[in-house]
C-alpha cells in the first residue's frame, strides 16, 4: 500500500490529466467561438459595405441618363410629372 502512494496511482494521474484537459477545453473553446464570431462579423461588415457600394454605383449610373421621373413621363404620357 505504501509503495502505491510513493509511486503514484495510475488512475489518479489519468483523472488529473482528464481534469486538466477539461479545464483547458473549457477555457479555450469559448475563446475560439468568440474569435469565430468576430471574424464572421467583420466579414459581414465587408459584404455589407460592398453591397452599399454596388447600390450607390448603380444609382449613379442611372442618374447619368436622367431621373426616373423623366422616363416615367415617357411611359405614362404625363407632362406634369409626379408630385
PyMOL commands that set and color helices and strands:
alter all, ss='L'
color gray80, all
select helices_A, chain A and resi 2-7+10-64+68-76
alter helices_A, ss='H'
color red, helices_A
deselect
rebuild
show_as cartoon
